[in-house]
Amino acid sequence: MAKILLVEDNENNIYLVSYLLESRGHTLFIARTGDDALPLAASSGYDLVLMDIQLPDVDGLEVTRRLRKLPSFASVPIVAVTSFAMPGDRQAALEAGCTGYIEKPINPATFVAQVEAFLPPRLSGTL
Amino acid sequence: MEPHDPLSPLENSGQLLLDVLRSSLDVIIATDLHRNIRLFNPAAETSFGYAAEEVLGAPVDQLYADPAEMHHIIDGIAREGTYTGEVLNRARDGSTFTSFLSAAAMRDPQGRTTGYMGVSRDITEMHRAEAALARSELRYRDLVDAANSIILRWDAQGRIRFLNEFGQRFFGYTAAEIIGQPVVGTIVPPSETTGRDLGALMEDIHLHPERYANNENQNMRRDGSLVWVSWTNKRILWDPAEGPEILSIGNDITRLKEVEFALQEKSLQLAEANSVLLNSNEVLRAADRMKSVFIASISHELRTPLNSIIGFTGILLQQLPGPLNLEQQKQLGIVRDSSWHLLGLINEVLDLSKIEAGRVDLFPEDVVLRVLADEVLAALAPAAQPRGLALHNDVPEGIRLYTDPTRMRQVLLNLAGNAVKFTEAGEVRIQANQHAAACKIQVVDTGPGIPEPDLPRLFQPFQQVDMALTRKHAGTGLGLYLTRKIVELLGGDVAVASTYGHGATFTVNLPLRTQVPSARDA
């Protein structure tokens, strides 16, 4: 079971992702803007970050860059979840420091497996 | 010179006079009171053809064509003391010639008249030359007057000194009316319709005639109508007392000018129309770019709610919140399929708009074509399986491309996906061969084929050929258009060959190396 920080501004998406991951027993922490994410990130250790790229203030790429500067986030997987679907966007996300990339709309049939692939096996959830 | 002896002229006067008479080029003849010749110098001999001995003592009258003229001369001398004028002489051979004669009565020291003397010169040649000159002048005058050009002379004060008959007719003035008048205000308007100051121009022509050797300017007729005249100007100085003049020869070019102006007007209109066209072209292009940006952002917005639809439909179908009955599962399954289809549409529109806006970056890398074809066919296997379609990968191992793998996969997935979608039975095959710096990739199916008339518009947007098929297979109508656009982006082309009822073959020709444009245009 993992502690997951979800950076996402859309309430429906927050509900969708939370529901899927909490059903597996993971714990979700929500940041609705880039500015919210940084103080929240400082507080305690996370096992994974799900990062929406299109955010209302500071975009997800910039938030990722800032998180990567924190010693506590040096090795935490940060997975971009975004509806940018072009090859260049994947490249930009990886360059900003993202570990991986999940395309929106998420496929509920595969999403959990996609996310858990970034977690060590001991942290994978169970139904 | 020898010292002058004041007495010598007198002493030698007889000899001196004889020398003068002998040497004179002018005829010198003297008579007694009865007009009988007493002296006939050598020049007279030459002029009249007589030897002096023949005429000495003979009456002088015989030397005149009309003896009455002789009397007229004698009367003149009697009255005035001298006579000066032209006379008509007769030579020995009977021919006549004109002489200019100065005659006087001779007087002795006591003042008594002793006879008459005359000095004359043959002026026939001079007369002939004068007559020729006069004729020549007359001819030139005729030439000037008969010329179908305006011939004008005007002085430094801008006054007209001469205007030929043609010019008088052209401008509508008689010589009496126009000679001596200033050019400006009569035949030259103060300014042109173009705004040029013609008074200043006239002054400048006098100052720098060489600059106006050929000049066009507007002129004015007596009735005020404006005309265009092409002038040649030249400074002439005939008489220093009269000062320099400008000789101007002009031809009416009003009609020519009208045509020229009309042409200029037309060409201006053309240029204007051209710039309007260029402008609207630019506006269209800008609108096109805006449209593409708009579609891109709209597509993004459309995907956000789809995220919820697909996501929660999926959660419900997984029965995470609770169990579903069969009908609920069937209907939610339709919602799921439809939303995935809608997503496909949106993705294609997004892709197209990005390509058409020139906002696509290529990320070429080494691609083993056979591996790519395997991936594509594997992705299509679930759709092919239910109909028992055979999927073949006939791509040779050795073909390597340097191209964008994501885009290349998209192309093959589109073409092979179409083939799988439309082929009811048989097989779908991907094959390829390499030649020189290019590669030919073909997707061959055993489907229904495409009617020949539909082939040319297959790669146009929204041109899915068979409406019945469209309904059945729910295509977007953008797939092949998008495929063509991507192939072109990769530097290749795509074509189709089909016999209706006997399958279709789509052929993609690609360079082995895709050139990445150095700069994006958006």
Interface residues (C-beta under 8 A of the other chain):
Chain A: N10 N12 N13 L16 Y19 L20 S23 Q54 S83 F84 A85 M86 P87 G88 Q91 K104 P105 I106 N107 P108 A109 F111
Chain B: H300 R303 T304 P305 L306 N307 S308 I309 I310 G311 F312 T313 G314 I315 L317 Q318 L320 L343 N347 L350 K354 V360 D361 F363 D404 T406 R407
